[in-house]
Amino acid sequence: MTIFNSRTIVAVGTIGCKRSKLAFMRGYNEMLKRIEPEKVICFGTPFEEMQGNIINVDYRESRKVVR
């Protein structure tokens, strides 16, 4: 059994998950239960059902490089 540190910051991505939203949400909810993260960094638009302290990151904007 793998042991995770609770109250940490985790990152998830919703990009490409629209078709398998149910599977994503099952895994997401299980992660919340097991890890109890302090914050969740979400790349892409969070689903309305997502709970927790979510920090939304606009994937397209985050990919822009300043030269």
C-alpha positions in Angstrom: 0.0 0.0 0.0 1.3 3.4 -1.0 1.2 6.1 1.7 0.7 9.7 0.7 1.3 12.8 2.7 -2.0 14.5 3.5 -2.6 18.3 3.4 -0.3 18.7 0.4 -0.8 20.5 -2.9 -1.7 18.3 -5.8 -2.3 19.0 -9.5 -4.9 17.6 -11.9 -5.8 18.3 -15.5 -9.3 18.3 -17.0 -8.0 18.7 -20.6 -9.3 15.7 -22.6 -11.6 14.5 -19.8 -14.9 15.7 -21.1 -15.8 12.4 -22.6 -14.8 10.4 -19.5 -16.0 12.9 -16.9 -17.5 10.2 -14.7 -14.2 8.2 -14.5 -12.3 11.4 -13.8 -14.7 12.4 -11.0 -14.5 9.0 -9.4 -10.7 9.2 -9.3 -10.8 12.8 -8.2 -13.1 12.1 -5.3 -11.0 9.1 -4.2 -7.9 11.3 -4.3 -9.7 13.9 -2.1 -10.6 11.2 0.4 -7.2 9.6 0.6 -4.9 12.6 0.4 -7.1 15.4 1.7 -5.0 18.0 -0.2 -4.6 21.5 1.1 -5.0 22.9 -2.5 -5.7 21.4 -5.9 -4.1 23.1 -8.9 -6.4 22.4 -11.9 -5.0 22.7 -15.4 -8.1 23.3 -17.6 -11.6 24.3 -16.6 -12.7 22.6 -13.4 -15.9 20.6 -13.5 -18.7 22.1 -11.4 -18.8 18.9 -9.3 -15.1 19.3 -8.2 -14.8 20.1 -4.5 -11.8 21.4 -2.6 -9.6 24.5 -2.6 -9.2 24.7 -6.3 -6.7 27.0 -8.0 -7.6 27.2 -11.7 -4.8 27.5 -14.2 -5.6 28.5 -17.8 -3.7 25.9 -19.7 -3.3 28.0 -22.9 -2.1 31.0 -21.0 0.4 29.0 -18.9 1.9 27.6 -22.2 2.9 31.1 -23.4 6.6 31.8 -23.1 7.9 35.4 -22.7 11.0 35.8 -24.8 
